[in-house]
């Protein structure tokens, strides 16, 4: 589904929009954490997750793992993401 108008149920449309916005914020956080930690650290984390780029991340949980592993676990206001996934050992 590529067109929001294809989602007829308003509640579902709102959920999809919320996930898309969360993904956008997560990608910005991952990119900022990569810039801060450096490309070698970023590449090592992706390698441990069997990914070659952020383009391969297909869920918010993995995106959160990457950001937390890079040390960028705050949302810019000092609030930590709450995650329910095992720690990534690097």
C-alpha positions in Angstrom: 0.0 0.0 0.0 1.6 3.2 -1.1 -1.2 5.8 -1.0 -2.7 6.8 2.4 -6.0 7.2 0.7 -6.0 3.4 0.2 -6.4 3.0 4.0 -10.1 3.4 4.5 -10.1 3.0 8.3 -9.1 6.3 10.0 -7.7 4.5 13.1 -5.5 2.3 11.0 -4.4 5.3 8.9 -3.4 7.2 12.1 -1.4 4.1 13.3 0.4 3.9 10.0 1.2 7.6 10.1 2.5 7.3 13.7 4.8 4.4 12.8 6.1 6.3 9.7 6.9 9.3 11.9 8.6 7.1 14.5 10.7 5.5 11.7 11.7 8.9 10.3 12.8 10.1 13.8 14.6 6.9 14.4 16.5 7.2 11.1 17.6 10.7 12.0 18.7 9.5 15.4 20.6 6.6 13.8 22.3 9.0 11.4 23.3 11.4 14.2 24.5 8.6 16.4 26.6 7.3 13.4 28.1 10.7 12.9 29.0 11.0 16.6 30.3 7.4 17.0 32.1 7.2 13.7 31.6 5.0 10.7 33.8 2.1 12.0 31.6 1.7 15.1 28.5 2.0 13.0 29.7 -0.6 10.5 30.6 -3.0 13.2 27.1 -2.8 14.7 25.4 -3.3 11.3 27.7 -6.2 10.7 26.6 -7.9 14.0 23.0 -7.4 12.9 23.9 -8.9 9.5 23.0 -5.6 7.7 25.1 -3.6 5.2 23.2 -0.3 5.5 20.3 1.4 7.3 18.3 0.8 4.1 18.0 -2.8 5.2 16.4 -2.0 8.6 12.8 -3.0 8.3 11.4 -2.5 11.8 11.6 0.1 14.7 13.0 -2.4 17.1 16.2 -2.9 15.1 16.5 0.8 14.5 16.3 1.4 18.3 19.0 -1.3 18.8 21.3 0.5 16.5 20.8 3.9 18.1 21.2 2.5 21.6 24.3 0.5 20.7 25.9 3.7 19.2 25.2 5.5 22.5 22.5 7.7 21.1 19.7 6.5 23.3 18.1 9.9 24.1 15.5 11.6 22.0 17.2 15.0 22.1 15.3 16.1 25.2 17.1 13.6 27.5 14.4 11.0 27.3 15.6 7.5 26.8 13.8 5.2 24.3 12.2 2.3 26.0 13.1 -0.9 24.3 12.2 -4.5 25.1 15.0 -6.2 23.1 18.2 -7.9 24.3 21.2 -5.7 24.6 23.6 -5.7 21.7 27.1 -6.5 22.8 29.8 -4.7 20.9 
